[in-house]
Amino acid sequence: MANSKKQAWFFCTTGLTSDIEIEVDDITFHLHKFSLMSKSRKLHRLSKEQEQSTEQSDPHIKLENFP
């Protein structure tokens, strides 16, 4: 693979486009913010922090030291 980053694509049955990227161990997951934010306070906090620090509408969160 020419690019060292692997991509993992997930599609929702509703046909909605992903609006958040979560990177874990060099794999990027393209997901839906609403379902994640309603279940995880940590991801909600990380997303809000990134939205405030950047002008990106689709946040990219990198999880370091993920088990």
N, C-alpha and C positions, 0 to 999 in steps of 0.2 A: 504494500500500500504506500503510495507516494506521500500522502499526508499522514503524519504521525498521530493525528487525532482521529479517533473512531467516532462515527456518528450512529446514534440510535434514534430511530424515528418511531413515534407512536401516534396513531391516528384515533381520534374519538369517533364513535359511531354517529354523533350529532353532526359531523362534518365541519366543526369549528376548527379554525387554524390555531396553532399553538401560540401562546402569548408570553411564555417564560422558558428560559433554558436553564437547566440544572446540570452542572458538570461534576462528575464523580469519577475519579481515577481515569482521566483522559477520555471519558465517554460522555458525550453531551446528549441529554434527554430533552426533547422538545415537548413541552407539556402545557397543561391548561391551569392558569393561575387560580381561578376560582375554586376548583376542587382541592388544590393543595393548601391554599390559604385558610380554607374553612376547617381543615384537619390538623394543620401544623402551625403552632404559634411561632416556632423558630423560623420557618420559611416565610411566614407572614412578616416577621420583624426584619429579616434579611432583605426581602423584597422592598419593603417600605424604606429602609435605609438606603438602598441602592437607587430607588426612584428619587429620593431627596438629594442624593449626591451627584446624580447624572441626569441628563435630559432624555435618557432612553425610555421609550414607552414599553419595550419588551426587554425586561431585565435578564441578565445572564449571571447566575449565582454559581460560584465554584465552592464545593464543599471539600475542605481540606481535612485530612486525617479521618476520613469516613470509615466506620468499621466494616 
